[in-house]
Amino acid sequence: MTTRVALGMGAGEQNPLVSQIMAFAPVYGLLLSKLFVVGIAVLGVWMGKSNGIRVANLAFGAVVAWNFTIIFRLVLPA
């Protein structure tokens, strides 16, 4: 959701693969990238790889934190 808000405010997608998909269909590109990662997480749970899930959660948390910094920079006057 934070990525969508940031993009709606004029920020750009930094992931080259996702930005290529989003060039054709913005909402579907974002959705596809999130579904892919959720699929990897489900596979990790199914295989009993909880350490990978922890790392993925930390990575997503970092992305959300980064998105908030972008949103605040776009909202607050310079």
VMD Tcl script that draws the C-alpha trace (Angstrom):
set ca {
  {0.00 0.00 0.00}
  {2.81 2.43 0.79}
  {4.35 1.76 -2.63}
  {1.05 2.55 -4.30}
  {0.66 5.77 -2.30}
  {4.22 6.85 -3.13}
  {3.72 6.10 -6.82}
  {0.44 8.01 -6.79}
  {2.30 11.01 -5.39}
  {4.81 10.99 -8.24}
  {7.60 8.74 -6.97}
  {9.16 6.22 -9.33}
  {9.57 2.46 -8.97}
  {13.21 1.61 -8.20}
  {13.07 -2.12 -9.02}
  {14.00 -2.42 -12.74}
  {11.99 -5.60 -13.31}
  {8.84 -4.24 -11.66}
  {9.19 -0.91 -13.46}
  {9.32 -2.74 -16.81}
  {6.10 -4.61 -16.00}
  {4.49 -1.44 -14.68}
  {5.24 0.33 -17.98}
  {2.54 -1.84 -19.55}
  {0.09 -2.20 -16.66}
  {0.94 -0.25 -13.46}
  {-1.46 -1.91 -11.05}
  {-0.84 -5.39 -12.41}
  {2.93 -4.94 -12.28}
  {2.80 -3.96 -8.63}
  {0.33 -6.75 -7.81}
  {2.37 -9.33 -9.69}
  {5.56 -8.42 -7.82}
  {3.82 -8.69 -4.44}
  {2.15 -12.01 -5.34}
  {5.50 -13.40 -6.43}
  {7.09 -12.59 -3.07}
  {4.09 -13.91 -1.14}
  {4.38 -17.11 -3.19}
  {8.02 -17.44 -2.17}
  {7.03 -16.90 1.47}
  {4.33 -19.58 1.24}
  {6.84 -21.96 -0.31}
  {9.26 -21.20 2.52}
  {6.62 -21.97 5.15}
  {5.66 -25.16 3.33}
  {9.33 -26.23 3.29}
  {9.84 -25.27 6.95}
  {12.33 -22.49 6.20}
  {11.37 -19.99 8.91}
  {14.70 -18.11 8.73}
  {13.94 -17.13 5.14}
  {10.53 -15.84 6.19}
  {12.16 -13.69 8.88}
  {14.55 -12.21 6.35}
  {11.69 -11.55 3.91}
  {9.72 -9.80 6.65}
  {12.70 -7.62 7.48}
  {13.14 -6.78 3.80}
  {9.48 -5.84 3.42}
  {9.71 -3.76 6.59}
  {12.68 -1.92 5.10}
  {10.74 -1.28 1.88}
  {7.79 0.11 3.84}
  {10.10 2.33 5.91}
  {11.78 3.58 2.72}
  {8.37 4.27 1.16}
  {7.39 6.33 4.19}
  {10.55 8.43 3.84}
  {9.67 9.06 0.18}
  {6.08 9.95 1.05}
  {7.18 12.36 3.79}
  {9.70 13.98 1.43}
  {6.97 14.49 -1.18}
  {4.47 15.87 1.35}
  {6.70 18.15 3.43}
  {7.85 21.40 1.84}
  {11.55 21.70 1.10}
}
mol new
graphics top color blue
foreach p $ca { graphics top sphere $p radius 0.5 }
foreach p [lrange $ca 0 end-1] q [lrange $ca 1 end] { graphics top cylinder $p $q radius 0.2 }
display resetview
